[in-house]
Amino acid sequence: MNTLRDPLLMPLTAEHNHQQCVSRALNTAEQLCLNRGVQLTAIRLQVLSLIWADHKAVKAYELLDRIKPLQSAAKPATIYRALDFLIEQGLIHRIESLNAFVGCRCSGQPHELLLLICKQCEEVEERAALEVMHTIANELTAAHFIVHSKAIEIQGICGKCALQSLSESST
């Protein structure tokens, strides 16, 4: 697969059709769960939809606040059970450094994580970074290190925010 042409791994841009992105993510989730014989319950689907509201990381208690109007009986445990299921199915990622969650842009395929977290707009971009991950895998093998999970989180300023800052400073 040519990841440079894969629309799921392309950088988020002003031309990004987020509604199409959300529809694709939810359809993929439903299909994967059906194929795996696991239930994507109404509450799990609602939590997933809330996570996909944008490409920003969202904390569990923010999800609880957002879901209360839809599910008045929702408790923290309800949200955490849904999050655990969604992580287990590879539909979302936990961003350790923020203690938050973001939708997975390529749920249907095994992959490793390079997450670029913008400190300005708070959007999170998932990248394949095959060469980086290959180099890390070689180092782990050389160290005889057994990996349980692998994600690289990098915080900084995204290209969109950097360009916006440059244009604002030139005016």
C-alpha positions, 0 to 999 in steps of 0.5 A: 500500500502506498501510504502517501496516497492513502486518504486516511493517512494524508495530513488534515487540510482545509479541504478535509471533508470531515463529514465524509471522514466521520461516515467512513470511520463509523461505517468501518467500525460497524463492519469490523465489529460485524466481521469480528462477531462483537457488538457495537452497542448504541452507547459504544457507537455514541461514544465513538461518534462523539470522539469523531466529532473532530480530530481533537483528543477528548478526555473521558469526562468530557465524553461523559458530559457530552453523552449525558443529554443522550444517555441520562443514566450514563456514568463514568464506568459506562464511558470507560467500558465503551472506551476499553471496547473501542481501544480493544477493537482498534477503533480509537487510540489513547493518547497517553500524554494527554490522558485522552482519546482520538479516533483511529484513521485506519482501523481496518488495518494493523498499524503502529502509531505516530501521533502529531499533537498540535498544542495550538489547535489541539488536533491530532494527526495519525501518521504511518511513518513506516521508516521511523517505525522500521528503525525503532523495530530494529532497535527493539529487536537489537535490545531483545525488548518485548513490546506490549504497545508502541506509540510515539506522541509528538507535541508541537505546532501543526502546519496549518497553525504555523502558516496561520501564525506566519500570515498573521505576523506578516500583516 
